[in-house]
């Protein structure tokens, strides 16, 4: 398993009872999807969230959030979520809500 099961549970808790959430193993981790669109996920050493390019600056202002770069190239609209954020409910809730807002703005797949 390339992700921490405890981190996955923290992310599930942050997503709460959001309708339409499914889980899918991707990129060596676990992603959470809303109506077929990626919201967030966990990977070895932390997590990630898809907040969209417009919300990226606000997301990066949260301590423990950084640009996402799996391949060495920044992925616009995606941010890396540190283990510290995964363990801090208020910051995790904030970033997950940003990701849910973005996913809700997209058409269902």
C-alpha positions as CSV (number, residue, x, y, z in Angstrom):
1,X,0.0,0.0,0.0
2,X,1.5,3.3,-1.1
3,X,-0.6,5.5,1.3
4,X,-1.3,5.5,5.0
5,X,-4.6,4.0,5.9
6,X,-4.9,6.5,8.8
7,X,-4.5,9.4,6.4
8,X,-7.2,7.9,4.2
9,X,-9.5,7.8,7.2
10,X,-8.8,11.4,8.1
11,X,-9.6,12.5,4.6
12,X,-12.8,10.5,4.7
13,X,-13.8,12.2,7.9
14,X,-13.1,15.6,6.3
15,X,-15.3,14.7,3.4
16,X,-18.1,13.9,5.8
17,X,-21.4,12.8,4.4
18,X,-20.9,14.5,1.0
19,X,-23.2,12.8,-1.4
20,X,-21.6,11.4,-4.6
21,X,-18.2,10.7,-3.2
22,X,-16.5,7.5,-4.4
23,X,-13.0,6.2,-3.8
24,X,-10.6,5.1,-6.5
25,X,-7.0,3.8,-6.3
26,X,-4.9,6.1,-8.6
27,X,-1.3,7.2,-8.9
28,X,-0.2,4.8,-6.2
29,X,-2.6,6.4,-3.7
30,X,-6.3,6.7,-3.0
31,X,-8.4,9.4,-4.6
32,X,-11.8,10.7,-3.6
33,X,-14.1,11.6,-6.5
34,X,-17.3,13.6,-6.6
35,X,-19.6,12.7,-9.5
36,X,-16.6,11.3,-11.3
37,X,-14.3,14.4,-10.8
38,X,-11.2,14.2,-8.5
39,X,-11.6,16.1,-5.3
40,X,-8.6,15.0,-3.2
41,X,-6.6,12.0,-2.2
42,X,-3.8,10.5,-0.1
43,X,-0.4,9.3,-1.1
44,X,2.7,8.2,0.6
45,X,3.7,11.0,3.0
46,X,0.6,13.1,2.7
47,X,-2.2,14.0,0.5
48,X,-3.4,16.3,-2.4
49,X,-6.4,18.4,-3.3
50,X,-7.7,19.7,-6.6
51,X,-8.8,23.2,-5.8
52,X,-8.6,24.7,-9.4
53,X,-6.3,27.4,-10.7
54,X,-8.5,30.3,-9.4
55,X,-8.4,29.1,-5.8
56,X,-4.8,27.9,-5.9
57,X,-3.3,31.1,-4.4
58,X,-5.7,31.0,-1.4
59,X,-4.9,27.3,-0.9
60,X,-1.2,27.9,-1.0
61,X,-1.7,30.6,1.8
62,X,-2.6,27.8,4.2
63,X,0.4,26.6,6.2
64,X,1.3,23.1,5.1
65,X,-0.1,23.4,1.6
66,X,2.4,23.5,-1.3
67,X,2.3,23.2,-5.1
68,X,1.8,19.6,-6.3
69,X,4.6,18.2,-8.4
70,X,4.7,14.4,-8.7
71,X,6.9,14.5,-11.8
72,X,9.0,17.6,-11.0
73,X,6.6,19.8,-13.0
74,X,3.9,21.8,-11.1
75,X,0.4,20.7,-11.7
76,X,-1.8,23.8,-11.9
77,X,-4.9,23.8,-9.7
78,X,-3.6,20.9,-7.6
79,X,-1.9,21.3,-4.2
80,X,0.1,19.0,-2.0
81,X,-1.3,18.5,1.5
82,X,1.3,17.8,4.2
83,X,0.9,15.2,6.9
84,X,0.7,18.1,9.4
85,X,-2.4,19.4,7.6
86,X,-3.9,15.9,7.5
87,X,-3.6,15.8,11.3
88,X,-5.1,19.3,11.8
89,X,-8.9,19.2,11.4
90,X,-9.5,23.0,10.8
91,X,-6.8,23.3,8.0
92,X,-7.8,19.9,6.5
93,X,-11.5,21.0,6.5
94,X,-10.6,24.3,4.8
95,X,-8.7,22.7,1.9
96,X,-11.2,19.9,1.4
97,X,-14.1,22.5,1.2
98,X,-12.1,24.3,-1.4
99,X,-11.6,21.1,-3.4
100,X,-15.3,20.2,-3.0
101,X,-16.3,23.7,-4.3
102,X,-14.2,23.2,-7.4
103,X,-15.5,19.7,-8.0
104,X,-19.0,20.9,-7.7
105,X,-18.4,23.5,-10.3
106,X,-17.6,20.8,-12.9
107,X,-20.1,18.8,-14.9
108,X,-20.6,15.2,-13.7
109,X,-18.8,12.5,-15.6
